[in-house]
Each structure stands twice: as C-alpha cells, then as structure tokens.
Amino acid sequence: MQRRQFTQSTAAIALLILAVHQQARALSLGDLTEGDASKGIKVALEKGALAAVALLGKTDGFLGNPKVRIPLPGFLEDASKLLKLTGQGKRVDELVTSMNRAAEAAVPMGKDLLVNAVKSMSVTDAKNILGGGDNSVTQFFAEKTRLPLSEKFLPVVTKATEKVGLANQYNKVAGKAAGIGLVKAEDANIQKYVTGKSLDGLYTIIGEEERKIRQDPVGTGSAILQKVFGALK
C-alpha cells in the first residue's frame, strides 16, 4: 500500500514538474514585460542596422548584390540595351557603376541616425515591431529616418554621379520622359533617384538581418534576444 502511494506521489510530482516546465517554455508575447520587449527589439534592430551598413557600405555592397543593385529606372533600362548595341555600352555601364558606388559611399553616413532612431524608439514602437509583419522594421526606419537620411545622402550621391558626364544627359532625357509618363517624376533626377534607391536597399537589408535574428535568436548569443524572440516561436 505504501509502495503504491509512493509511486503515485512520485508520478504526481513528475507531472507537476513537467507542467511547470511546459508553462515556462510556453512564454508568449503577452507574457513579456514592456521593458523586455523594448530592450529585445532595440538590441535586434541595432544589430540589424549595423550589419546592414557593414554589408552595403563597401565596394560591391550594392553593385554586387542583386537584391539591392540599382538599375536605370523605367524605360531607360531598356534603352540602355539599345545604347550598348550602338557602341555606348561602356558609358552606360559607367553610369550604373557610378550610381551604385554612390550608394555604397553614402550608406556608412547613416549609421548614427539609424542607431539613434533605435535608441529613441518608444515602447509602443517596439511592441508594434515585435508583433508586426515582415515589413514592420522597414516601415519603422522609413518613418523615422528617411527624410534626414535623404538630406545626408544626397550631397554624397551628387558628388559621385557628377564625375560621370552621362549623369547630366540622364537628367535631361529622364526629365522629358517623365513629362510623358515614361519615368516617375521622382526618378527623373539621377541624384534623387539613387538616394531613394540607396535607402530602399538599406531598409531591405536591415529587415533581412532582423528576420535572421527572429529565426535564430539562440545563435545571437544574447540572453535578451533569446527570451524575447523565443516567445514568438
């Protein structure tokens, strides 16, 4: 009789331990404190931003990456194929290379603004990103940094593209094309076009880096990231 009671008690204790263990593992977004959620997303976004700047702000960061490589816009991309057939291919390639080199030169200048945006984000911002979709990170950075980064990138892009004589010709042709709807108005100026594409590429890569952290928080070696992003598994 005592043996049966002992066995039953042992089984009950084992079930209780298992239940507690499962409850601890079943941490959900709602169980996180606002402080944990905020700290976790800030660490993730800062890591993602710095990684993106490092990846893009170097030779071939844009030019060698099909995901963010900056092409000529609209019909000019198709027209460039004709120019190559008429022996103008070298000049077209120089322009495209110059556009992407300009983006690579500009991106490192955005590091401080990106980090400051993360550090000054609200708890609401953090929770929205944590529970948001794939575009939540891109939307956050675009809202907080697109305008000041555009102002910072534009002079760098302008200086780089002015070295290529074809850039001025682009603006003339694209301006006329925009007038008849073949090119978007915002793409009619090569400096503004490249600046916009630089930011698009930067936000894209930051989003990718942040998703890597979500998918493998253990791999980051950070306890707060494991706790916060583990809650979403």
N, C-alpha and C positions, 0 to 999 in steps of 0.2 A: 504494500500500500504506500509506504514512504517512498519507495523507488519510483512508483507511478507519479506521485505528487512532485518529486524532484525533477522527473523528466518533463512533466507538464510545465513546471515553473521555468525550467531551462528554455523550453520552446517558446514560452511567452516572452521571456527576456530577449531571446534572439529575434523574435518578430518585432518587438519594440525597438530594438537597435536598428533593424532593417528599415522600419518605418521612419525613424528619425533621420537615418542616412539618406533615404529617398527624398524626404522632405527638404533636407539641406541641399540636395542636388537639384531639386525642382525649383530653384530660385527663379523668379520671373521678374520682368521689367517692373511690375508694380511693387515688388519687394525691395527694390533698390532705394536707398535714401537719395534725396536730391543731391547731396554732396558727392556720393559715389558716382552717380550718373554724370554729373557735371565734370568731375575730375577725370573720369574714364574717357569721355568723349573729347575732352581737351587734350589729353595725352595722345589719343589716337589721331586727332586732326593735326596736331603739331608734328607728330612723326610723319604723317602722310604728306604734309606740306613741305617739310624739309627734304623728304625723299624725292618728291616731285621736282623741286628746284634743282636738286643734285642731278637727277636724270636728264632734265631738259636743258639746264644751263651749262651745257658743254658742247663741244664740236659734235655735230650729227645728232644732238639731242632731239631736234625737230626733223632735220633733213633725213636722218637715218631711221626714223620711226614712222611707219605707215599710218599709225593711229592719229598722229598729230602733224604730220608733214603738211606744210602749207602750199597748196597748189595755186595756180592762177584762177581767179574766180570766173564763174559762168561761162559764157561763150568764148572768153579769151583762152581758156584751157584748150578748147577745140581749135581755136585759131592758131594756137602755138604749134599745133601739129602741121598746119599748112606752112607756117613760117620756117619750120625745120626742113620742109621739102624744098623751100626756096633758098636754102643756104643760111638762114638766120637762126638755126638751131642753137648755135653757141651762145648768142646773145640772150635767147630765151632761157637757156639753162643758167646763164649768169644771173639773170633776174630772179629766177626761182631760188637759186642757191643764196643769193643776197637776202631774199625775203626770210628764208629760214635761219640764216646766220644772224639776222637782226633779232629774230625771236629768241635765239639762243643767248644773245648778248643781253637782252632786256630782262629775261626771267630772274636771274640772280638778284636784281634790284628790288624784286618784290618780296624777298624773304621776310624782312622786318614787318612789312604791312600784314602779311599773312599770319605771322606769329602773333602780332598784336591783336588781330581780329579774333584769334582763338582765345587769347588770354582775357579779352574783354567781353566774351560772349556770356549771355545770361543763362540761368538755369533752364529757362523755357526753351531757349535755342538748343541747349544740349539735349533735353528730352525729346524735342521735335526731331532732331537728327537721329538720335538713338532709335526712336520708333518709326522713323520715316523710311521712304523707299530708296531706291538706288540713286535718285537724283538729289536727295536731301543735302548732301555735302556740297555738291556743285551749286545748288541754289543758295546755300548759306554764304559761301565765299563770293559768289557773284553779287549778291545783295550788299555785302559788307565791304568788298574790296574792288569791284570792277571799275568804278569811277576813279578812285585815287590811283589805282594801278595803271589805268589808261593814260592818265596825265604823266605818270612817271615813265612809262614805256615809250610813249610817242616820240620824245626827243631822241632816244637811243635808236629807235627804228628809222626815224627820218635821216639821221646821220648815216646809218648803214646803207639805206636804199639810195641815197643821193650819190653814192660812189658809182652807181650803175646808171649810165646815161639813158638806158631804156626805161628807167623809172618815170622820168618826166613824160616820155612818149606814152607810157601806160596811162598816166593820169588824163592825158588829152583824149586818147581813144576810149577809155573807160567812161569818161565824162559824157562823151557823145552817146555811147552805148546805153548809159543809164537814162539818158533823155528819151530813148525809145523802148525802154523796158528790158533790155538785154542783160543788164547788170544792175544789181541792187544799188540804191543810192549810197548806202553806207560802204559799198565795196568800190566805189568809183575813185577813191583816193587810196593809192597803194599804201601810204603810211598808216592810215586809219584801218585799212583792211588787215594789214599784217599785225597791227596792235591788237585788233579784235580776235584774230585767229590765235595769236600768242596766248591770250587769256583763256580762250576756249580750250586750247591744248593743255594749259596749266591746270585748269579746273578738272579736266578729264582725268589727268594722271593722278591728281590728288584724290579724286574719287576712287580710282582703282587701288591706290595704296591703302586707303581707308577700308575698302572692302576686303583686302588681304588680311588686315588686322581682325576684322569681324569673323572671317572664316577660320583663322588660326590664332586666336588670342594667346594660346599657350606658347606658341612659337615666338612671341614677342619677349618672353621672359619677364613681363610686367605683371605683378600681382593684381593691380587695379584693373588692368585690361582683361585679365582672365576672369575676374569677378564680374565686371560689367558686361562684357560681350559674351561670357559664358551663360549669362542669364537669358540671352536671346536664342540659345541653341535649342 
